[in-house]
């Protein structure tokens, strides 16, 4: 028998580029964990690694373009002999597997969104000179396999994402995700509690719950919404101080969930509610399940029960058929609701979605102008809200020391952190002056807010 190990190409170091959302990052960290446990070494710089894995996103046009750009950059490195193997994973791999293998000879393997547990086997196959494509059916559930696989958490700052479900059963007319990620599959609660314990043992102080839609967690497994119960179970995990919830659709935010957020001390008074629009005409065309009146009622209920709640949302400008009147309704709604955090995206026409075939597509300049107007309204609100926090004493999770452009510590003892009001990467920061006191990443301290600069706060250690 031939010695298969002897015939395998020598691959020691792995670089992994994770693009797109935090749910994709969770997959990236699982793939890295598996590879590192098999003896591979993580290399943070692409051109210094033996093998490169690109975990792609193609949710909207800009994300697709970013993924293509990184892939082509890696292909050039492969041509120059700087890297030996190139593997494409994630949503673009799922959507365009045959195009990638047909058009990019530099790519050695393609791994779909439901096949990340195959990454070690795929790497071995590429080392033997094979060119595998791993595409498990999207309807399959593999949480048992993933549960005992190691995870290499790449983020700094004392937090970790906890993906509580995969896929989505909604069929919003603009969204490609159900076709790339499959139907809703909730992770069993005992698995999540166990993983939360491991993350806490590794230094995570904050858990950030993510899914395509966290608010319907458990409906497929337990026959009812179980997010409130999951919050209670996770609150019992020793070492965790904050639990943050992202991606709750407004129609799924129940009174029970509001009560859990209000009463469980570890659950941040922060909720991310993607709304997308406020015109009933647009909401119907988007296949959203709410009206403006129903959205308003939910927001009022949340704020009445939790007065210090911070609400984040996202909107879409320039959806097909959006009239000037629809846009003005959205502007009025944003002024009226005074969201703490808001992002507005121009509509991206994605092939394979129902909305891609809609008539009355909006010109790019019009979409951008409408988005800019929404963001100016929100900017005024956000700046006023930031200034209103001056004088408050808030708990801060330290992310690290403030550095200057050269990578050296900035003048004075200043640390960067986040309060309960801010999720990493998408919201603001607080810059804490600590005097002579030295802090560590992941420390939780109390600070008094002394100033505000745009979306960020300035504070001093108490």
Protein Blocks (a to p, Z undefined) as FASTA:
>chain_A
ZZfklmpccdfbdcdddehjfklmmmmmmmmmmmmmnopacdfbfklcfbdcddddffbm
mlmmmmmmmmmmmmmmmmnopafbdcdedjklmmmmmmmmmmmmkbmbdcdfklmmmmmm
mmmmmmnopacdddddfkbccklmmmmpccddfbghhiacddfbgcjfbdcfkbcklmmn
opaddddfklmmmmmmmmmmnopabdcdddfblklgoklmnopafklmmmmmmmmpghia
bdcdehiafklmcfklmmmmmmmmklccbddddekpacfklmmmnopabdfklmmmmmmm
mmmmmmmbccdddddehiahiafklmmmmmmmmmmnopabdcdddddddehiaklmpghi
acfklmmmmmmmmmmmmmmmmmmmmmmmgoiacddddfbdcddfkopacehjddddddfk
bcghjlccddddehjaccdehiacddddfbdehjbccdddZZ
